[in-house]
Amino acid sequence: MMKRFIIFLLFLPNLIFSQINGVVVDDNNKPLEFVNIWNKDFSAGATTNQEGKFFVEKATDKDTLVISLAGFESRELQVKDDQIIKLKSIKKQIIDSSVLPEKKRSHTIGKAIRQNLFFSPANLPWIHVKYFKNENPDKSIRFINKVEVFVRSNVANATFKLRVFKSNSDGTPGEDLLIEPIIVQAVRDNRKNTINLLDYKIQIPEEGVFVGIEWLLTENNRIKLTAFYKGDEAIADYRCAPDLVCNKVEESNAYRYMAGEWKRNDTFIKKTELDEVKPIIEPAINLILTN
């Protein structure tokens, strides 16, 4: 009996404390902060700190991790504990400084409002984006001036990352238009957050643009552990702030990013146990353009 107990103890740490630690750096070996990491099996994720360090809970060196940061090429690889991972930077776009915003006229796209519908990232670093058509007849109003994002946060100083993408020819999110992290401090409670982007001189592409948020699994964003049961097994888990406010819509071209893949929002709509179809929702985000 004692021998069996010793064998059990030898394996117990791997079962309970299994995790992968690592460091993410750039081409010059400088630590990268706010890099998001997914376990490919969707079991857990992580965000790097100021030293570029991360740990992914419930992961082993046999799992495939997806590593992503705006301005750098994403990677998918199996990671050994304490491994240093290098990301290759993407060449920055050259902004045409001969054409500058005049800020005399503006145009708002989107009809987002504050509602009691929310998307929670739980313990995964989702990206959730909404599509905006470029259909304003006044083509001189083409610079992205501001983004309005409705979120709910019960955490003081919760942060999220703003993301802006071109649209591919097939209608999916494509190239990053923001190749440096824009970290936004969320207004507490259920509020509108306004982010100024005029200094970036981003012009809305002809094919439209996707705008959304990426969650950060930082210590500050964590909401207290919640205990629940999966069968007979007791599991302690957490969720991260803020919650993204969503609106009911008739149709949507919103997308979610999951471990290296973009999936349409409506693919997650399923019938409930009461045989009722869940409503189509999209992120509560508005886009304000200027000339």
Disulfide bonds with the S-S distance in Angstrom:
none
